[in-house]
Amino acid sequence: MVKQEKYKGKFIFVCESCNFRYATREWAEKCEHHCETKHSCSLEITKHAIKIK
């Protein structure tokens, strides 16, 4: 299940398998599904991840 967090006043979504963060629930769900079924990350999906310092 994708986790929702608040960051700088906005909600972001976290793949619970790899902890990558996304601006939309859709990308986080795609990431989590890929992680769980393929046991790896997809570069096509993770390029949409957001960077948090």
WOLINLIN-V610632 format. One record per residue. N is the residue number from 1. PSI is psi in radians with two decimals (* if undefined). Layout:
n=N psi=PSI
n=N psi=PSI
This chain:
n=1 psi=2.31
n=2 psi=2.38
n=3 psi=2.50
n=4 psi=2.31
n=5 psi=2.72
n=6 psi=2.28
n=7 psi=2.08
n=8 psi=0.77
n=9 psi=0.00
n=10 psi=2.71
n=11 psi=2.37
n=12 psi=2.85
n=13 psi=2.42
n=14 psi=2.26
n=15 psi=2.09
n=16 psi=-0.21
n=17 psi=-0.78
n=18 psi=-0.08
n=19 psi=0.34
n=20 psi=2.58
n=21 psi=2.50
n=22 psi=2.69
n=23 psi=-0.39
n=24 psi=2.61
n=25 psi=-0.62
n=26 psi=-0.84
n=27 psi=-0.65
n=28 psi=-0.68
n=29 psi=-0.69
n=30 psi=-0.75
n=31 psi=-0.86
n=32 psi=-0.72
n=33 psi=-0.79
n=34 psi=-0.77
n=35 psi=-0.74
n=36 psi=-0.58
n=37 psi=-0.59
n=38 psi=-0.18
n=39 psi=0.64
n=40 psi=2.99
n=41 psi=2.64
n=42 psi=2.22
n=43 psi=-0.57
n=44 psi=-0.52
n=45 psi=-0.82
n=46 psi=-0.28
n=47 psi=-0.25
n=48 psi=-0.04
n=49 psi=2.66
n=50 psi=2.61
n=51 psi=2.29
n=52 psi=2.21
n=53 psi=*
